[in-house]
Amino acid sequence: MLAAKKKIAVREVAPKSTLSEYWFKARAFYDAYQKYLMYGVIAVVVIAVFGYIYVSNKQKNNDEASRLLRLVQPLVQQGQYKSAIEGDKARKISGLQDIVNQYGSTPTGELAGVLLGNCFLYTDQFDKALSAFDDASPSSDLLSSAALAGMAAAYEGKKDYASAATYYEKAASKYDNEFLSAARYFNAGRMYCMSNDKAQAKEMLTKVRESNTPRYEADIMRLNAQYALEMD
């Protein structure tokens, strides 16, 4: 269980190591400035398809999961979320659900679990998204924070704004990245506003300001006026 989604452009060569903080931080800077996906979530996870890791050849299950994930990648990229979930038997492509069922305990299986949650999210299957994100239980902070943000988006889709706020906040603090954290703290503040928790909303939006990410200032001022947060 969890303790506490990046828009695809071109295919890249993945680094030959386990989850590389250096590579992911470079990707994070790029993704922080991409357009929003549904329900205010920055597309943190989908770009990870590029970077799913080819772990050691000795790890047979993970290698097979990587092979299968590489085949389903185009379906996610093209927005064919239902096919990505279920697979395409005619083309002998396993779906994300099958990959998770067979290899969910591997590093690549964890990534597939987060991607599965995203696909459920993008098709408004919020309860299934919550379950997929929760079951993924990623071992890396980056994917764990992405799963938390995905859960927040699912709760937002269910109009459970208080829970959405809590999970956006958890996602922001789980992985320390100036741009991603600012986006998530902003979404947390927005959800706290919608759940009528002005004090927490003000605290989250103050954190956004402290991140020196000016892109959110106009939106912060709008929320400040709309919900009478009395921010300076």
C-alpha positions as CSV (number, residue, x, y, z in Angstrom):
1,M,0.0,0.0,0.0
2,L,1.1,3.6,-0.6
3,A,2.5,5.2,2.6
4,A,2.2,8.4,2.2
5,K,1.1,11.3,-14.7
6,K,4.4,14.0,-19.3
7,K,3.4,14.3,-22.7
8,I,5.1,11.9,-25.2
9,A,7.1,13.6,-27.9
10,V,9.9,11.4,-29.3
11,R,11.4,8.2,-28.2
12,E,14.6,8.3,-26.2
13,V,17.2,5.9,-25.3
14,A,16.7,4.9,-21.7
15,P,19.7,4.9,-19.3
16,K,21.0,1.5,-18.3
17,S,20.5,1.7,-14.6
18,T,17.8,1.6,-12.0
19,L,15.7,4.8,-11.6
20,S,18.3,7.5,-12.4
21,E,17.7,10.7,-10.4
22,Y,20.0,12.6,-12.8
23,W,17.9,11.6,-15.9
24,F,14.6,12.0,-14.2
25,K,15.4,15.5,-12.9
26,A,16.3,16.6,-16.4
27,R,13.0,15.3,-17.6
28,A,11.2,16.9,-14.7
29,F,12.4,20.4,-15.8
30,Y,10.9,19.8,-19.3
31,D,7.7,18.4,-18.1
32,A,7.0,21.1,-15.6
33,Y,6.3,23.5,-18.4
34,Q,4.0,21.3,-20.5
35,K,0.3,21.9,-20.8
36,Y,-2.0,20.7,-18.1
37,L,-3.8,17.4,-18.6
38,M,-7.2,16.8,-17.2
39,Y,-8.2,17.8,-13.7
40,G,-5.2,20.1,-13.2
41,V,-2.6,17.4,-13.1
42,I,0.8,18.1,-14.7
43,A,1.5,15.1,-17.0
44,V,4.2,13.7,-14.8
45,V,4.0,10.1,-15.5
46,V,3.3,9.4,-19.2
47,I,6.7,10.7,-20.3
48,A,8.1,8.0,-18.0
49,V,7.3,5.6,-20.8
50,F,10.4,7.0,-22.5
51,G,12.5,6.4,-19.4
52,Y,11.4,3.0,-18.2
53,I,14.5,1.3,-17.2
54,Y,16.3,-1.7,-18.8
55,V,17.5,-3.2,-15.6
56,S,20.2,-5.9,-15.5
57,N,19.9,-8.8,-18.0
58,K,20.0,-11.0,-15.0
59,Q,16.5,-9.8,-14.0
60,K,14.6,-11.9,-16.4
61,N,11.1,-10.9,-15.3
62,N,11.9,-7.2,-15.4
63,D,13.4,-7.6,-18.9
64,E,10.3,-9.3,-20.1
65,A,8.1,-6.6,-18.5
66,S,10.3,-3.9,-20.3
67,R,9.8,-5.7,-23.6
68,L,6.0,-5.8,-23.2
69,L,5.9,-2.2,-22.0
70,R,7.8,-1.1,-25.0
71,L,5.2,-2.7,-27.3
72,V,2.3,-1.0,-25.5
73,Q,4.0,2.4,-25.4
74,P,2.5,3.6,-28.8
75,L,-1.0,2.9,-27.6
76,V,-0.5,5.2,-24.6
77,Q,1.2,7.8,-26.9
78,Q,-1.7,7.8,-29.3
79,G,-4.3,8.2,-26.5
80,Q,-5.7,4.7,-27.1
81,Y,-6.2,4.2,-23.4
82,K,-8.7,1.4,-23.6
83,S,-6.4,-0.6,-25.8
84,A,-3.4,0.3,-23.7
85,I,-5.3,-1.1,-20.7
86,E,-6.6,-4.3,-22.3
87,G,-4.0,-4.9,-25.0
88,D,-4.3,-5.7,-28.7
89,K,-4.5,-9.4,-29.3
90,A,-4.5,-9.0,-33.1
91,R,-1.0,-7.4,-32.8
92,K,0.1,-9.5,-29.9
93,I,0.4,-6.6,-27.6
94,S,-0.2,-7.2,-23.9
95,G,-2.1,-4.6,-22.1
96,L,-0.9,-2.7,-19.0
97,Q,-3.3,-4.6,-16.8
98,D,-1.7,-7.9,-17.9
99,I,1.8,-6.5,-17.4
100,V,0.9,-5.4,-13.9
101,N,-0.7,-8.7,-13.1
102,Q,2.4,-10.7,-14.2
103,Y,5.3,-8.4,-13.4
104,G,3.9,-5.8,-10.9
105,S,6.6,-6.5,-8.4
106,T,9.4,-5.5,-10.8
107,P,10.7,-1.9,-11.3
108,T,9.1,-1.9,-14.8
109,G,6.0,-3.4,-13.4
110,E,5.7,-0.5,-10.9
111,L,5.9,1.9,-13.8
112,A,3.3,0.0,-15.7
113,G,1.1,0.2,-12.7
114,V,1.3,4.0,-12.6
115,L,0.7,4.2,-16.3
116,L,-2.3,1.9,-15.9
117,G,-3.7,4.3,-13.3
118,N,-3.2,7.2,-15.7
119,C,-5.1,5.3,-18.4
120,F,-8.0,4.7,-16.1
121,L,-7.9,8.4,-15.0
122,Y,-8.0,9.6,-18.6
123,T,-11.1,7.4,-19.3
124,D,-12.9,8.7,-16.1
125,Q,-12.7,5.4,-14.3
126,F,-11.7,7.0,-11.1
127,D,-12.2,4.1,-8.7
128,K,-10.1,1.9,-10.9
129,A,-7.5,4.6,-11.2
130,L,-7.3,4.9,-7.4
131,S,-6.9,1.1,-7.1
132,A,-4.2,1.0,-9.8
133,F,-2.2,3.8,-8.3
134,D,-2.4,2.3,-4.8
135,D,-1.5,-1.2,-5.9
136,A,1.5,0.2,-7.9
137,S,3.4,0.9,-4.7
138,P,6.5,2.4,-6.5
139,S,9.8,2.1,-4.8
140,S,11.2,5.3,-6.2
141,D,10.2,8.7,-4.8
142,L,9.5,10.0,-8.3
143,L,7.0,7.4,-9.3
144,S,5.6,7.3,-5.8
145,S,4.9,11.0,-6.0
146,A,3.4,10.6,-9.5
147,A,1.1,7.9,-8.1
148,L,0.0,10.2,-5.3
149,A,-0.7,13.0,-7.8
150,G,-2.7,10.5,-9.8
151,M,-4.7,9.6,-6.8
152,A,-5.3,13.3,-6.1
153,A,-6.6,13.7,-9.7
154,A,-8.9,10.7,-9.3
155,Y,-10.4,12.2,-6.1
156,E,-10.8,15.5,-7.9
157,G,-12.7,13.7,-10.6
158,K,-14.9,12.2,-7.9
159,K,-15.4,15.7,-6.5
160,D,-13.9,14.7,-3.2
161,Y,-11.9,17.9,-3.0
162,A,-10.7,17.4,0.5
163,S,-9.1,14.1,-0.3
164,A,-7.7,15.5,-3.5
165,A,-6.0,18.4,-1.6
166,T,-4.4,16.0,0.8
167,Y,-3.0,13.8,-1.9
168,Y,-1.7,16.7,-4.0
169,E,0.1,17.9,-0.9
170,K,1.6,14.5,-0.3
171,A,2.7,14.3,-3.9
172,A,4.4,17.7,-3.6
173,S,6.4,16.8,-0.6
174,K,7.2,13.2,-1.6
175,Y,9.6,14.2,-4.5
176,D,11.5,17.4,-4.0
177,N,11.6,19.2,-7.4
178,E,11.0,22.9,-7.6
179,F,8.7,22.9,-10.7
180,L,6.8,19.7,-10.0
181,S,6.3,20.5,-6.3
182,A,5.0,24.0,-7.2
183,A,2.4,22.5,-9.6
184,R,1.2,20.1,-7.0
185,Y,1.2,22.6,-4.1
186,F,-0.9,24.9,-6.4
187,N,-3.3,22.1,-7.1
188,A,-3.5,21.3,-3.4
189,G,-4.3,25.0,-2.7
190,R,-6.9,25.0,-5.3
191,M,-8.6,21.9,-3.9
192,Y,-8.4,23.3,-0.3
193,C,-10.2,26.3,-1.6
194,M,-12.9,24.2,-3.1
195,S,-13.3,22.3,0.1
196,N,-13.5,25.5,2.0
197,D,-10.3,25.1,4.0
198,K,-8.9,28.6,3.6
199,A,-6.1,28.3,6.1
200,Q,-4.7,25.2,4.3
201,A,-5.3,26.8,0.9
202,K,-3.3,29.9,2.0
203,E,-0.5,27.7,3.3
204,M,-0.2,25.7,0.0
205,L,-0.3,28.8,-2.2
206,T,2.4,30.4,0.0
207,K,4.6,27.4,-0.7
208,V,4.1,28.0,-4.4
209,R,5.2,31.5,-4.1
210,E,8.2,30.4,-2.0
211,S,9.3,28.1,-4.9
212,N,9.9,31.2,-7.1
213,T,7.8,29.8,-9.9
214,P,6.0,33.0,-11.2
215,R,3.8,31.2,-13.7
216,Y,1.2,30.6,-10.9
217,E,1.0,34.1,-9.6
218,A,-2.0,35.3,-11.6
219,D,-3.9,32.1,-10.7
220,I,-3.0,32.6,-7.0
221,M,-4.3,36.1,-7.1
222,R,-7.5,34.9,-8.7
223,L,-8.0,32.3,-6.0
224,N,-7.2,34.8,-3.4
225,A,-9.9,37.2,-4.7
226,Q,-12.4,34.4,-5.3
227,Y,-12.1,32.7,-1.9
228,A,-11.1,35.8,0.2
229,L,-7.9,34.2,1.4
230,E,-6.4,37.5,2.5
231,M,-3.0,36.9,0.9
232,D,-0.7,39.8,0.5
